[in-house]
């Protein structure tokens, strides 16, 4: 297991190194320095950061909706769980913060880890679908590069398949459980039972999607999440004297969002800067200014969310090592939850 973890870390660092090189290749750093020399931070930077932080509160509200069939989380707790995942992603490579988030959600909501991972999967699918929607709508109003259209096709294939998996597991859980039981029957009763419990926990994560009202609420909340997240991209445009064009900002956000799905170093250093700057350059922004813009946007969300996430981990006593061990315990995944649903967390 340790060997596999180091492999993931090394691959992530290698990916980051490649994208750092690509982002900085041919850049005139004196021009980058000049782009940073005359910034108008007030009031745009505080507004952008505030918009980004509000998006996490809405993510917390979405998390509450996702788990309310099984647990009742307060909004502050649900928001902090979400923030822990993002904060941990900023200090752990290869997006391993998702495991930290799932471990904390499992602990606070008293649900099996497999179900918690299923909830995280649903959130990521919803995020991907909304980013696709935003990118397609924005591309109707402004010209986009050919590689961006290809990115849309790839994302559509990936998230289309993920959506099918999500819907099948949520709407037809008995079919999934029965199929799992049939496929694992040669393994013997013990392992068959474990895999059957695993299938049950994973499909339980989508219980809220079986209620049309809850499903629509989740879609609406996901749209609001990304509308507020776009705020940081819009607000930082005038800091560099770039016209405040919402479509450009939204396209940059979505392209970057898909780009940083690649395993990389903590905080997506490298892929983030490359994809954000490339998206800005498509819209006629000079390469040094585009890289400076990408760097400031990155710092504007990286620093606040890392501090917030660290504070939450200290407050709740979450340790990265203990959560990582929890994520590797297959008995926690396969064993049904024995604890009752708490009245609040």
NUVEX-293785 format. One record per residue (C-alpha): residue number from 1; x, y, z; residue in three letters. Coordinates in nm, 4 decimals, decimal comma. Example, Ala and Ser with C-alpha at 12.3 -4.5 7.8 and 13.67 -1.06 7.14 Angstrom:
2
> 1 1,2300 -0,4500 0,7800 ALA;
> 2 1,3670 -0,1060 0,7140 SER;
# end
This chain:
345
> 1 0,0000 0,0000 0,0000 UNK;
> 2 0,2846 0,2392 0,0839 UNK;
> 3 0,4479 0,1601 -0,2496 UNK;
> 4 0,1250 0,2431 -0,4329 UNK;
> 5 0,0931 0,5701 -0,2420 UNK;
> 6 0,4451 0,6749 -0,3409 UNK;
> 7 0,3674 0,5835 -0,7015 UNK;
> 8 0,0650 0,8136 -0,6976 UNK;
> 9 0,2705 1,0935 -0,5422 UNK;
> 10 0,5503 1,0572 -0,7960 UNK;
> 11 0,3090 1,0518 -1,0891 UNK;
> 12 0,1348 1,3632 -0,9539 UNK;
> 13 0,4631 1,5507 -0,9119 UNK;
> 14 0,5730 1,4494 -1,2627 UNK;
> 15 0,2454 1,5742 -1,4123 UNK;
> 16 0,2833 1,9055 -1,2283 UNK;
> 17 0,6427 1,9457 -1,3454 UNK;
> 18 0,5383 1,8951 -1,7069 UNK;
> 19 0,2590 2,1517 -1,6848 UNK;
> 20 0,4754 2,4042 -1,4990 UNK;
> 21 0,7194 2,3803 -1,7890 UNK;
> 22 0,4410 2,4164 -2,0458 UNK;
> 23 0,2874 2,7139 -1,8635 UNK;
> 24 0,6200 2,8995 -1,8403 UNK;
> 25 0,7709 2,8010 -2,1726 UNK;
> 26 0,8633 3,1102 -2,3750 UNK;
> 27 0,7299 3,3502 -2,1093 UNK;
> 28 0,8959 3,6893 -2,0636 UNK;
> 29 0,9149 3,7044 -1,6841 UNK;
> 30 0,9911 4,0743 -1,6845 UNK;
> 31 0,6496 4,1222 -1,8464 UNK;
> 32 0,4922 3,8967 -1,5813 UNK;
> 33 0,6565 4,1107 -1,3129 UNK;
> 34 0,5236 4,4235 -1,4841 UNK;
> 35 0,1714 4,2752 -1,4875 UNK;
> 36 0,1926 4,2398 -1,1081 UNK;
> 37 0,3321 4,5888 -1,0546 UNK;
> 38 0,0154 4,7947 -1,1067 UNK;
> 39 -0,2637 4,5877 -0,9546 UNK;
> 40 -0,5919 4,7421 -0,8429 UNK;
> 41 -0,6806 4,4930 -0,5712 UNK;
> 42 -0,9568 4,6931 -0,4021 UNK;
> 43 -1,2453 4,6090 -0,4057 UNK;
> 44 -1,2096 4,3291 -0,6608 UNK;
> 45 -0,9898 4,0824 -0,4735 UNK;
> 46 -1,2013 4,0796 -0,1525 UNK;
> 47 -1,5179 4,0458 -0,3620 UNK;
> 48 -1,3723 3,7544 -0,5577 UNK;
> 49 -1,2556 3,5715 -0,2462 UNK;
> 50 -1,5915 3,6299 -0,0762 UNK;
> 51 -1,7753 3,4881 -0,3778 UNK;
> 52 -1,5535 3,1800 -0,3741 UNK;
> 53 -1,6054 3,1208 -0,0016 UNK;
> 54 -1,9831 3,1578 -0,0397 UNK;
> 55 -1,9710 2,8828 -0,3032 UNK;
> 56 -1,8407 2,6468 -0,0351 UNK;
> 57 -2,1260 2,7302 0,1987 UNK;
> 58 -2,3626 2,6357 -0,0828 UNK;
> 59 -2,1623 2,3162 -0,1349 UNK;
> 60 -2,2252 2,2462 0,2324 UNK;
> 61 -2,5981 2,2960 0,1777 UNK;
> 62 -2,5825 2,0544 -0,1154 UNK;
> 63 -2,4005 1,8013 0,1031 UNK;
> 64 -2,6806 1,8269 0,3610 UNK;
> 65 -2,9376 1,7472 0,0922 UNK;
> 66 -2,7325 1,4522 -0,0319 UNK;
> 67 -2,7142 1,2848 0,3097 UNK;
> 68 -3,0405 1,3903 0,4736 UNK;
> 69 -3,2068 1,0547 0,4008 UNK;
> 70 -2,9518 0,9008 0,6378 UNK;
> 71 -2,8202 1,1786 0,8621 UNK;
> 72 -2,9000 1,5313 0,9742 UNK;
> 73 -2,5968 1,7553 0,9505 UNK;
> 74 -2,5958 2,1192 1,0492 UNK;
> 75 -2,4985 2,3610 0,7728 UNK;
> 76 -2,1718 2,4619 0,9467 UNK;
> 77 -2,0702 2,0955 0,9872 UNK;
> 78 -2,1587 2,0048 0,6286 UNK;
> 79 -1,9707 2,3100 0,4995 UNK;
> 80 -1,6660 2,2287 0,7100 UNK;
> 81 -1,6649 1,8725 0,5776 UNK;
> 82 -1,6595 2,0067 0,2229 UNK;
> 83 -1,3859 2,2577 0,3040 UNK;
> 84 -1,1679 1,9893 0,4644 UNK;
> 85 -1,1654 1,8026 0,1336 UNK;
> 86 -1,0636 2,1087 -0,0648 UNK;
> 87 -0,8092 2,2174 0,1944 UNK;
> 88 -0,6549 1,8687 0,2043 UNK;
> 89 -0,6348 1,8638 -0,1756 UNK;
> 90 -0,4171 2,1732 -0,1430 UNK;
> 91 -0,1616 1,9899 0,0700 UNK;
> 92 -0,1940 1,6316 -0,0561 UNK;
> 93 -0,1048 1,5175 -0,4103 UNK;
> 94 -0,3274 1,3439 -0,6650 UNK;
> 95 -0,6520 1,4829 -0,5151 UNK;
> 96 -0,6169 1,2567 -0,2106 UNK;
> 97 -0,8132 1,5161 -0,0167 UNK;
> 98 -1,1258 1,3448 -0,1479 UNK;
> 99 -1,0435 1,0533 0,0843 UNK;
> 100 -0,9979 1,2909 0,3777 UNK;
> 101 -1,3359 1,4475 0,3059 UNK;
> 102 -1,5042 1,1079 0,2727 UNK;
> 103 -1,3483 0,9899 0,5979 UNK;
> 104 -1,4709 1,2963 0,7878 UNK;
> 105 -1,8193 1,2689 0,6362 UNK;
> 106 -1,8346 0,9005 0,7347 UNK;
> 107 -1,7348 0,9894 1,0911 UNK;
> 108 -1,9665 1,2899 1,1360 UNK;
> 109 -2,2706 1,1381 0,9618 UNK;
> 110 -2,2166 0,7896 1,1089 UNK;
> 111 -2,2334 0,6257 0,7671 UNK;
> 112 -2,0147 0,3584 0,6041 UNK;
> 113 -1,7120 0,4899 0,4181 UNK;
> 114 -1,8368 0,3353 0,0936 UNK;
> 115 -2,1548 0,5420 0,1167 UNK;
> 116 -1,9540 0,8541 0,1954 UNK;
> 117 -1,7362 0,7940 -0,1113 UNK;
> 118 -2,0544 0,7478 -0,3133 UNK;
> 119 -2,1785 1,0884 -0,1955 UNK;
> 120 -1,8480 1,2450 -0,3037 UNK;
> 121 -1,8798 1,0747 -0,6433 UNK;
> 122 -2,2282 1,2202 -0,6937 UNK;
> 123 -2,1034 1,5683 -0,6052 UNK;
> 124 -1,8220 1,5419 -0,8586 UNK;
> 125 -2,0593 1,4218 -1,1308 UNK;
> 126 -2,2937 1,7132 -1,0623 UNK;
> 127 -1,9984 1,9532 -1,0724 UNK;
> 128 -1,8807 1,8121 -1,4038 UNK;
> 129 -2,2248 1,8336 -1,5610 UNK;
> 130 -2,2711 2,1968 -1,4523 UNK;
> 131 -1,9256 2,2930 -1,5811 UNK;
> 132 -2,0142 2,1302 -1,9130 UNK;
> 133 -2,3397 2,3265 -1,9226 UNK;
> 134 -2,1636 2,6552 -1,8451 UNK;
> 135 -1,8896 2,5904 -2,1008 UNK;
> 136 -2,1330 2,5015 -2,3787 UNK;
> 137 -2,3577 2,8015 -2,3093 UNK;
> 138 -2,0605 3,0395 -2,2942 UNK;
> 139 -1,9178 2,8993 -2,6186 UNK;
> 140 -2,2382 3,0024 -2,7996 UNK;
> 141 -2,1694 3,3694 -2,7213 UNK;
> 142 -1,7936 3,3924 -2,7852 UNK;
> 143 -1,5494 3,2146 -3,0130 UNK;
> 144 -1,3593 2,9250 -2,8566 UNK;
> 145 -1,0534 2,7352 -2,9733 UNK;
> 146 -1,0759 2,3958 -3,1372 UNK;
> 147 -0,8967 2,2269 -2,8476 UNK;
> 148 -1,1655 2,3584 -2,6132 UNK;
> 149 -1,4344 2,1891 -2,8227 UNK;
> 150 -1,2351 1,8669 -2,8080 UNK;
> 151 -1,2154 1,9088 -2,4314 UNK;
> 152 -1,5950 1,9360 -2,4236 UNK;
> 153 -1,6267 1,6084 -2,6156 UNK;
> 154 -1,3884 1,4270 -2,3812 UNK;
> 155 -1,5613 1,5683 -2,0714 UNK;
> 156 -1,9003 1,4796 -2,2168 UNK;
> 157 -1,7913 1,1179 -2,2655 UNK;
> 158 -1,6412 1,0904 -1,9151 UNK;
> 159 -1,9215 1,2608 -1,7258 UNK;
> 160 -2,1882 1,1056 -1,9486 UNK;
> 161 -2,0688 0,7605 -1,8456 UNK;
> 162 -2,0411 0,8711 -1,4821 UNK;
> 163 -2,3980 1,0043 -1,4977 UNK;
> 164 -2,5254 0,6709 -1,6252 UNK;
> 165 -2,3510 0,4935 -1,3372 UNK;
> 166 -2,4925 0,7445 -1,0883 UNK;
> 167 -2,8490 0,7201 -1,2191 UNK;
> 168 -2,8503 0,3395 -1,2400 UNK;
> 169 -2,7190 0,3078 -0,8848 UNK;
> 170 -2,9691 0,5616 -0,7519 UNK;
> 171 -3,2831 0,4602 -0,9406 UNK;
> 172 -3,2352 0,0843 -0,9633 UNK;
> 173 -3,0371 -0,0129 -0,6509 UNK;
> 174 -3,1958 -0,3562 -0,6308 UNK;
> 175 -3,0750 -0,4359 -0,9808 UNK;
> 176 -2,7197 -0,3380 -0,8869 UNK;
> 177 -2,7313 -0,5412 -0,5655 UNK;
> 178 -2,8778 -0,8460 -0,7420 UNK;
> 179 -2,6148 -0,8247 -1,0163 UNK;
> 180 -2,3392 -0,7956 -0,7554 UNK;
> 181 -2,4780 -1,0982 -0,5725 UNK;
> 182 -2,4802 -1,3017 -0,8940 UNK;
> 183 -2,1308 -1,2010 -1,0078 UNK;
> 184 -1,9716 -1,2687 -0,6677 UNK;
> 185 -2,1449 -1,6013 -0,5970 UNK;
> 186 -1,8354 -1,8028 -0,7047 UNK;
> 187 -1,6334 -1,6307 -0,4293 UNK;
> 188 -1,8270 -1,7976 -0,1494 UNK;
> 189 -2,0889 -1,6758 0,0962 UNK;
> 190 -1,8503 -1,4644 0,3057 UNK;
> 191 -1,7116 -1,2548 0,0218 UNK;
> 192 -2,0443 -1,2481 -0,1550 UNK;
> 193 -2,1990 -1,0918 0,1544 UNK;
> 194 -1,9219 -0,8339 0,1785 UNK;
> 195 -1,9600 -0,7251 -0,1825 UNK;
> 196 -2,3373 -0,7221 -0,1492 UNK;
> 197 -2,3097 -0,4908 0,1535 UNK;
> 198 -2,0657 -0,2747 -0,0394 UNK;
> 199 -2,3116 -0,2441 -0,3294 UNK;
> 200 -2,5889 -0,1552 -0,0852 UNK;
> 201 -2,3860 0,1200 0,0798 UNK;
> 202 -2,2764 0,2688 -0,2533 UNK;
> 203 -2,6304 0,2753 -0,3915 UNK;
> 204 -2,7603 0,4215 -0,0640 UNK;
> 205 -2,5512 0,7293 -0,1428 UNK;
> 206 -2,7946 0,8136 -0,4221 UNK;
> 207 -3,1118 0,7798 -0,2136 UNK;
> 208 -3,1828 1,1528 -0,2444 UNK;
> 209 -3,1845 1,1264 -0,6246 UNK;
> 210 -3,4910 0,9010 -0,6080 UNK;
> 211 -3,6949 1,1975 -0,4886 UNK;
> 212 -3,7573 1,4304 -0,7882 UNK;
> 213 -3,7779 1,7337 -0,5589 UNK;
> 214 -3,4424 1,6552 -0,3973 UNK;
> 215 -3,2866 1,5784 -0,7359 UNK;
> 216 -3,3962 1,9157 -0,8747 UNK;
> 217 -3,2683 2,0868 -0,5597 UNK;
> 218 -2,9279 1,9259 -0,6077 UNK;
> 219 -2,9084 2,0412 -0,9699 UNK;
> 220 -3,0162 2,3944 -0,8761 UNK;
> 221 -2,7655 2,4119 -0,5897 UNK;
> 222 -2,4882 2,2877 -0,8174 UNK;
> 223 -2,5629 2,5660 -1,0660 UNK;
> 224 -2,5557 2,8249 -0,7861 UNK;
> 225 -2,2271 2,6796 -0,6551 UNK;
> 226 -2,0533 2,7353 -0,9866 UNK;
> 227 -2,2151 3,0740 -1,0435 UNK;
> 228 -2,0546 3,1954 -0,7194 UNK;
> 229 -1,7270 3,0197 -0,7989 UNK;
> 230 -1,7201 3,2052 -1,1305 UNK;
> 231 -1,7285 3,5246 -0,9256 UNK;
> 232 -1,3602 3,4964 -0,8353 UNK;
> 233 -1,2647 3,4629 -1,2027 UNK;
> 234 -1,4796 3,7626 -1,2976 UNK;
> 235 -1,3654 3,9842 -1,0104 UNK;
> 236 -0,9938 3,9419 -1,0794 UNK;
> 237 -1,0218 4,0474 -1,4449 UNK;
> 238 -1,0293 4,4260 -1,3749 UNK;
> 239 -0,7332 4,3908 -1,1363 UNK;
> 240 -0,5188 4,3420 -1,4468 UNK;
> 241 -0,7133 4,5908 -1,6568 UNK;
> 242 -0,8872 4,3128 -1,8486 UNK;
> 243 -1,2470 4,3903 -1,9547 UNK;
> 244 -1,4944 4,2264 -1,7173 UNK;
> 245 -1,6373 3,9732 -1,9629 UNK;
> 246 -1,8340 3,7053 -1,7825 UNK;
> 247 -1,8165 3,4594 -2,0727 UNK;
> 248 -1,4341 3,4694 -2,0768 UNK;
> 249 -1,4200 3,4157 -1,7025 UNK;
> 250 -1,6664 3,1248 -1,7144 UNK;
> 251 -1,4808 2,9549 -1,9988 UNK;
> 252 -1,1518 2,9929 -1,8110 UNK;
> 253 -1,3084 2,8479 -1,4955 UNK;
> 254 -1,4551 2,5463 -1,6740 UNK;
> 255 -1,1484 2,4687 -1,8848 UNK;
> 256 -0,9317 2,4920 -1,5729 UNK;
> 257 -1,1768 2,2827 -1,3729 UNK;
> 258 -1,1541 1,9980 -1,6231 UNK;
> 259 -0,7777 2,0375 -1,6556 UNK;
> 260 -0,7050 1,9968 -1,2845 UNK;
> 261 -0,8886 1,6648 -1,2714 UNK;
> 262 -0,5517 1,5202 -1,3703 UNK;
> 263 -0,3480 1,3822 -1,0781 UNK;
> 264 -0,0893 1,6429 -0,9865 UNK;
> 265 0,0963 1,8034 -0,7002 UNK;
> 266 -0,0901 1,9604 -0,4055 UNK;
> 267 -0,3074 2,2525 -0,5081 UNK;
> 268 -0,2971 2,1531 -0,8758 UNK;
> 269 0,0169 2,3607 -0,9230 UNK;
> 270 0,1102 2,3358 -1,2879 UNK;
> 271 -0,2082 2,2099 -1,4539 UNK;
> 272 -0,4058 2,4994 -1,3060 UNK;
> 273 -0,1676 2,7654 -1,4327 UNK;
> 274 -0,1346 2,6058 -1,7744 UNK;
> 275 -0,5042 2,5606 -1,8495 UNK;
> 276 -0,6095 2,8954 -1,6998 UNK;
> 277 -0,3461 3,0903 -1,8910 UNK;
> 278 -0,4154 2,9030 -2,2156 UNK;
> 279 -0,7868 2,9799 -2,1862 UNK;
> 280 -0,7137 3,3495 -2,1324 UNK;
> 281 -0,4708 3,3611 -2,4257 UNK;
> 282 -0,7427 3,2268 -2,6558 UNK;
> 283 -0,9337 3,5462 -2,5794 UNK;
> 284 -0,6462 3,7690 -2,6848 UNK;
> 285 -0,4762 3,8204 -2,3475 UNK;
> 286 -0,0965 3,8391 -2,3692 UNK;
> 287 0,0846 3,5333 -2,2306 UNK;
> 288 0,2578 3,7152 -1,9387 UNK;
> 289 -0,0683 3,8780 -1,8277 UNK;
> 290 -0,2546 3,5487 -1,8676 UNK;
> 291 -0,0015 3,3698 -1,6463 UNK;
> 292 -0,0144 3,6504 -1,3898 UNK;
> 293 -0,3958 3,6306 -1,3880 UNK;
> 294 -0,3869 3,2516 -1,3430 UNK;
> 295 -0,1376 3,2859 -1,0586 UNK;
> 296 -0,3426 3,5451 -0,8704 UNK;
> 297 -0,6681 3,3505 -0,9093 UNK;
> 298 -0,4897 3,0388 -0,7848 UNK;
> 299 -0,3519 3,2153 -0,4784 UNK;
> 300 -0,6904 3,3781 -0,4124 UNK;
> 301 -0,8603 3,0433 -0,3571 UNK;
> 302 -0,5621 2,8365 -0,2452 UNK;
> 303 -0,4666 3,0436 0,0601 UNK;
> 304 -0,8132 3,1060 0,2150 UNK;
> 305 -0,9434 2,7526 0,1670 UNK;
> 306 -0,6204 2,5954 0,2969 UNK;
> 307 -0,6342 2,8093 0,6110 UNK;
> 308 -1,0051 2,7316 0,6587 UNK;
> 309 -0,9463 2,3591 0,6037 UNK;
> 310 -0,6540 2,3516 0,8484 UNK;
> 311 -0,8624 2,5324 1,1097 UNK;
> 312 -1,1450 2,2812 1,0656 UNK;
> 313 -0,9081 1,9866 1,1042 UNK;
> 314 -0,7713 2,1366 1,4252 UNK;
> 315 -1,1220 2,2092 1,5549 UNK;
> 316 -1,2560 1,8603 1,4850 UNK;
> 317 -0,9302 1,6828 1,5632 UNK;
> 318 -0,9010 1,5372 1,2143 UNK;
> 319 -0,5616 1,3873 1,1383 UNK;
> 320 -0,4613 1,3217 0,7782 UNK;
> 321 -0,2832 0,9992 0,8727 UNK;
> 322 -0,5794 0,8546 1,0608 UNK;
> 323 -0,8223 0,9383 0,7829 UNK;
> 324 -0,5884 0,7860 0,5240 UNK;
> 325 -0,5789 0,4668 0,7291 UNK;
> 326 -0,9580 0,4736 0,7533 UNK;
> 327 -0,9836 0,4985 0,3753 UNK;
> 328 -0,7760 0,1803 0,3385 UNK;
> 329 -0,9786 -0,0327 0,5796 UNK;
> 330 -1,1925 -0,2586 0,3678 UNK;
> 331 -1,3785 -0,3821 0,6716 UNK;
> 332 -1,5160 -0,0318 0,7245 UNK;
> 333 -1,6329 -0,0286 0,3625 UNK;
> 334 -1,7982 -0,3658 0,3667 UNK;
> 335 -1,9501 -0,3655 0,7152 UNK;
> 336 -2,3027 -0,2217 0,7548 UNK;
> 337 -2,3333 0,0873 0,9725 UNK;
> 338 -2,4479 -0,0017 1,3218 UNK;
> 339 -2,4822 0,3467 1,4627 UNK;
> 340 -2,8208 0,5197 1,4493 UNK;
> 341 -2,8728 0,8409 1,2550 UNK;
> 342 -2,7665 1,1256 1,4830 UNK;
> 343 -3,0091 1,4100 1,5556 UNK;
> 344 -2,7350 1,6564 1,4548 UNK;
> 345 -2,3652 1,6734 1,3992 UNK;
# end
